[in-house]
Amino acid sequence: MTADSARLAALTHDDFARCLGERFRLTQHGDTAGSLELELLRVDASALRDRVPRARSPFSTVFLGPAEPVLAQRIYPLESATLGRLDLFLVPIGRDERGIRYEAVFA
């Protein structure tokens, strides 16, 4: 396990809950130059509870990005003022009038 993946594995629901409303900067997204900002909308543990003992309780995060471009499902580098750089596997989960929602699951 690399230092980056060990650091990511140590993050908890509470770490992300402190960042609700924070904007995360994504600087590499396909062939497009520039950056995007994703706002952390929600941190949820209720849907992922199970009976298997784990080092941490599983949780999910939901980010809101702009309506365009729609990011493909893959790992993206995100920069947070609070958490630093994180490589997160983002999955587009829906669109509304404000933009595209993306989910990252931590099991």
Secondary structure as GFF3:
##gff-version 3
##sequence-region A 1 107
A	DSSP	alpha_helix	3	10	.	.	.	ID=ss1
A	DSSP	alpha_helix	13	17	.	.	.	ID=ss2
A	DSSP	beta_strand	23	26	.	.	.	ID=ss3
A	DSSP	beta_strand	36	44	.	.	.	ID=ss4
A	DSSP	three_ten_helix	46	48	.	.	.	ID=ss5
A	DSSP	beta_strand	59	65	.	.	.	ID=ss6
A	DSSP	beta_strand	74	80	.	.	.	ID=ss7
A	DSSP	beta_strand	84	96	.	.	.	ID=ss8
A	DSSP	beta_strand	99	106	.	.	.	ID=ss9
###
